């Protein structure tokens, strides 16, 4: 039985367990890990597979998936013994802001607090261990949907600290759709106060977190303020040969060719309408001439019909020529956009830079 394409499925474990069709992107694990970046920010449009690849990272590194080699057997990353040895060996904190779409500041912060509270419930077993002091246990219990803003802003760093004490290893932090609440804040007019709140949270979780091994953030936008938050939190880098997001040249190609195609289409519509208008003018002129000079009406009719046919032929001929122009413009813009995308991502380097 052939494999089925599970459209919309963002769970790596489900896809592998059910033997669904999966494009192997595990090479991204190696590229990201060997890059040495403490914090990686990946920005690509929707439906580029960001969430699925974040879930893949969680399944590979999380100690909750220890001894789950069945999920990666037959994939590229499993051919390397080095990465076999680190699979399932790190504490991983995974959360998503995809559902934070509130229309006011108070509800947005409340939603984030609920997400953090649900995240803490996954690690409630830590309260039964001897890895935490009494004060830390009280701080752990204070994390709830009713907690104050300062507790929420420190929650991710505190959780990383608790996991570090329990497992003896620094944590990997995965934050999916970090910018969704920022988009809502921008649209509904509470941008200033919300960015103040989220900046403190990101600073605590990413920049000044001594218990952080690596982190990945994904989103679809790169505004000045959100980029500033990410830069303050760590290093911003678009990975070369990024298997998770595809090539930036593809996005350039789509935008440029779409815009060029639309412009050419509008120009052709205007030209066609002008041609049809000229044909209509000829018809009206011929009608007036027939009324004024009935004796030579037939001669005018023949002449004008020939002129009308010739004018009507203009749009149809133009259609055929416009198809050629569309192909020509499309080819030219495709080559230029691919070249620009390759240059921007480092695939095409200027002379003298190949060895740099």
Secondary structure, DSSP 8 states (H G I E B T S, - for coil): ------TT---HHHHHHTT------THHHHHHHHH--SEEEEE--TTSSHHHHHHHHHHHHBGGGTT-GGGTTTSGGGG-HHHHHHTT-B-EEEEE-TT---SSHHHHHHHHHHHHHHHHHTTGGGGGSSSS-HHHHHHHHH-STT--HHHHHHHHHHHHHHHHHHHSS-EEEEEESTTHHHHHHHHHT-HHHHHHHHHHHHIIIIIS-TTEEEEEEEES---HHHHHHHHHHS-----TT-TTT--HHHHHHHHHHHHHHHHHHHHHHHHHHHHHHHHHHHHHHHHHHHHH-GGGHHHHHHHHHHHHHHHHHHHHHHHHHHHHHHHHHHHHHHHHHHHHHHHHHTSS--TT-TT-
